[in-house]
Amino acid sequence: MKSEIFGREILKSSGNASVSRRTLLQVGAGLFGSALLPGTINGALAEEHPSIGTYPAGSSGSSVFIGITVPRTGTYALQGEDELKGYELAVEHINSGNELIKKISPKTTKGVLGKELKFGVADSGAKPNEAVQAEQRFISENKAVLMTGSTSSAVAVALNKLAQREKVLYVAGISGSNDTTGKDCVRYGFRQCFYGQTAAAAIGPIVVKNFGKGKKAAYLTPDYTYGHTVTKSMQDYLATAGWTTATNQVAPLGAPDYSSYLLNIANSGADVLLNVNWGHDAVLSTQQAKQFGIFDKMKLVVPYQTPFLAREAGDSLLAGVYAATDFWWTLEDKYPLAKMFVEAFEKKYGYKPEWGANNAYMEFALWAEAVENAGTFYPPEVIKSYEAGRKIQSTVGEVYFRKEDHQLVRPVIIVKGKAPKDMKNKEDYYDVVEIVPGAGLMQKPDAFGCSLGDYT
Amino acid sequence: MINWPNFISQVFNGLALGALLALISSGLTIIYGTLGVLNLAHGAMFMLGGYAGFVAYQYTSSFIVAVIAGSLFVMVVGLAMERIIIRHFYNRPHEDQLLVTFGLGICFVEIVRLFFSSQSKQVPPPPLFQGITSLGFMYYPTYRLAVVGIVAVALGVLFLVLYRTRLGMIVRAGIEDSVMVDSLGINVHRVFMIVFGIGAMAAGFAGIVNAPVVSLTPGVGDDILVETFVVVVIGGVGSFPGAVLGGLIAGEIISVTSMFNPGYAYVMLFAVMTLVLVVRPHGLLGVEGRE
């Protein structure tokens, strides 16, 4: 496993909580204004909190450290690099007090609680054990106050467990499994992106409306928690419209060839192919489905869109295809913050951002917002800040975290692939056909068996 | 979908999958059989063939040029690799050989990632082989049908080189007993270099021939490497006919098992490999005495 560490100036664990001038000022201001600003009291008393996880060692200096694990190799490598760009842009914006961050986190000035953000990056290869080892190292060597990264829910679930055990906050990267904030939810874990249940509830009605009731569906499912839960959610929803499953082809992550799965699908008599695969697996399986003439017989639906799918698959394969996604850059026409994000990202990286980068950016922005409102890095207080359910402005409008399972309540964006003749520029791959509000899409908080666990 | 049409389709698909696996594995098994070096960079060389062909295709739009360029480039890489690095490891423990070839494989993959990014690249099939062909019982991509023929010809050429030429005789003798070949006054080191080049070229050729079937990514060889090892183990280490047989068996196992339950396709592949190791530890066509 290769890893890169940026800013390895590690904050040494002092063990004693020295009271700085800043803290004294905070205490004074907090006590003085406590009647009007009760939240500040928490911040003022931050230094009195007991040690937990990497607190206070991780936040006792002038900077705090974030451990990032993304896949830079393997079938999710492209999406991992994209995710990393979102994190980097967010850190840059938070450290410089960019206007966009201030819109999301109004209390942000520069840094988080005035502390500069530093981070280290490790390649997880989308493998849970590698991600856990890397984050464990960031915790022990760098006293990380926050962990993030995943483009695989298997990684997200593993890091959830690590977060709860080590009492260090974890914000999931890309994770579409119901389990991440369902049966594998933890008090120390949070997720901003949409997931199987919400995807199914959002795209299901559109699929039924366009293709009719009582159809036969074929599924291509990656063999891990994300694939199984997304497919199950789609099956459950479509069953309400009389749809049946003609076949469900479960393939391992990174399968080098899909021919045998596609032959089963070709012979299944299905009307619609729901490709749940993700990353390069989605690209390859879609391209090979075309090679096997599958799309002459059935329509394609993508319940959980992969960043870069349209541009990688090529050959107009996504033209007319419905997909559920977290973010698409043309949302800039509707949301001012989306416009600011798209412009900043494109200026820095030279292309329009896809949803992985947006998700990463928002994860950090929302964490900064939670910490600023907590007034302390003490994890239980930050968690309570997340759980307060404040309405927050984001790149997809107003959002808030659900207290019971730490899932962000946010809209799901339904897009439809454009034919090349309709594209206004080379990155105009999709039309946004619907922005489905989040609250109505979500299952009851305990429907997937979430039990968050302890604060301390 | 368990029915006769699907079964026949899957058996046919297994043949096509197996043919390609056989070609890649033959390069690996020849190198290991002759040189005693287990080349863990073989998957990376498969990938390099694809990318070299992709670059050639970008400049010429000719698939034939892409195939030639992909094969020759990887052969040159193989020759250079053998001369500069591998030959220093012939007399070192197998662990060292594994580590150095594994490391070289990582280097190749990451260099390609550096220049081409992780975004996948496509090489379209030649116009003659585009589209879908009806075989009566199934529709099958025309290019995949062509791949079966291309691989059959390539394996035939390899067979002729190995079994009908003086070089082939020396290589086969080297597989059986390289010390004896050396004692007979044959420049074994030169033969080793040629064998490594041929083995690498087989991987590169397979890489570019396979490119229109998959979309190229720097990691395209990683997964195929595992399957290739299984093929070599099933067929018998160092055995060219074993690689062909093992490839076909592996292709059929993956394809036919997926008809019953796709989740068990790879489980079954490894289960069969284990069974072969138990019943015939040297593989189906392997001979005791070879490693």
Boltz contact constraints between the chains, C-beta under 6 A:
constraints:
  - contact:
      token1: [A, 74]
      token2: [B, 219]
      max_distance: 6.0
  - contact:
      token1: [A, 77]
      token2: [B, 118]
      max_distance: 6.0
  - contact:
      token1: [A, 78]
      token2: [B, 118]
      max_distance: 6.0
  - contact:
      token1: [A, 78]
      token2: [B, 119]
      max_distance: 6.0
  - contact:
      token1: [A, 223]
      token2: [B, 263]
      max_distance: 6.0
  - contact:
      token1: [A, 247]
      token2: [B, 1]
      max_distance: 6.0
  - contact:
      token1: [A, 249]
      token2: [B, 262]
      max_distance: 6.0
  - contact:
      token1: [A, 250]
      token2: [B, 262]
      max_distance: 6.0
  - contact:
      token1: [A, 250]
      token2: [B, 263]
      max_distance: 6.0
  - contact:
      token1: [A, 252]
      token2: [B, 266]
      max_distance: 6.0
  - contact:
      token1: [A, 254]
      token2: [B, 223]
      max_distance: 6.0
  - contact:
      token1: [A, 256]
      token2: [B, 223]
      max_distance: 6.0
  - contact:
      token1: [A, 256]
      token2: [B, 224]
      max_distance: 6.0
  - contact:
      token1: [A, 259]
      token2: [B, 13]
      max_distance: 6.0
  - contact:
      token1: [A, 260]
      token2: [B, 13]
      max_distance: 6.0
  - contact:
      token1: [A, 260]
      token2: [B, 255]
      max_distance: 6.0
  - contact:
      token1: [A, 260]
      token2: [B, 258]
      max_distance: 6.0
  - contact:
      token1: [A, 261]
      token2: [B, 262]
      max_distance: 6.0
  - contact:
      token1: [A, 263]
      token2: [B, 9]
      max_distance: 6.0
  - contact:
      token1: [A, 263]
      token2: [B, 10]
      max_distance: 6.0
  - contact:
      token1: [A, 263]
      token2: [B, 13]
      max_distance: 6.0
  - contact:
      token1: [A, 264]
      token2: [B, 1]
      max_distance: 6.0
  - contact:
      token1: [A, 267]
      token2: [B, 1]
      max_distance: 6.0
  - contact:
      token1: [A, 267]
      token2: [B, 6]
      max_distance: 6.0
  - contact:
      token1: [A, 268]
      token2: [B, 1]
      max_distance: 6.0
  - contact:
      token1: [A, 280]
      token2: [B, 217]
      max_distance: 6.0
  - contact:
      token1: [A, 283]
      token2: [B, 120]
      max_distance: 6.0
  - contact:
      token1: [A, 283]
      token2: [B, 215]
      max_distance: 6.0
  - contact:
      token1: [A, 284]
      token2: [B, 214]
      max_distance: 6.0
  - contact:
      token1: [A, 284]
      token2: [B, 215]
      max_distance: 6.0
  - contact:
      token1: [A, 287]
      token2: [B, 215]
      max_distance: 6.0
  - contact:
      token1: [A, 291]
      token2: [B, 141]
      max_distance: 6.0
  - contact:
      token1: [A, 293]
      token2: [B, 132]
      max_distance: 6.0
  - contact:
      token1: [A, 293]
      token2: [B, 139]
      max_distance: 6.0
  - contact:
      token1: [A, 312]
      token2: [B, 120]
      max_distance: 6.0
